[in-house]
Amino acid sequence: MQQRPHMHGGWPYTEDVKALMYMHPNLYVDIAVINWILPQQEFENYLKALIDAGFGNRLLFVTYQIVWPDTSDDAIESVNAAPFLTLKQKEDIFYNNAATFLGLSEEEIKKHKNR
């Protein structure tokens, strides 16, 4: 089954996104743009709704550094500042979920993590 991404987390359609993710286990969402353009509390509310619904293993961190190079630090900080996220959940969002989505081998993952 081919995995499919959904851009910008589908915000503000929380319930629709949760329904789609439930119905399509190969659907991943990226949290790009909403992680720096929304007010922090709104971003956290949306992110928490997806985490609480059990979809933390299908959230992708993406940057648009080529287009908006000044936003990457803000995007990273918005995820790191979410008080409800565990270290494991942050690792999943920042790397592990993308590794799964891309089908990286254990060897590739070890290589990346040893950098």
CORWO-V806627 format. One line per field, one symbol per residue. ss: DSSP state (H for helix, E for strand, L for the rest). psi: psi as a letter, one per 30 degrees, with the letter a starting at -180 (. if undefined). A space follows every 50 residues. Layout:
ss = ???
psi = ???
//
This chain:
ss = LLLEEEHHHHLLLHHHHHHHHHHLLLEEEELLLHHHHLLHHHHHHHHHHH HHLLLHHHEELLLLLLLLHHHHHHHHHHHHLLLLLLHHHHHHHHHHHHHH HHLLLHHHHHHHHLL
psi = kkkklkkgggkgieeeeeeeeefifgklkkglefffflkeeeeeeeeeee effggfggkkkklheeeifffeeeeeeeeffjffkleeeeeeefeeeeee efhkleeeeeeeff.
//
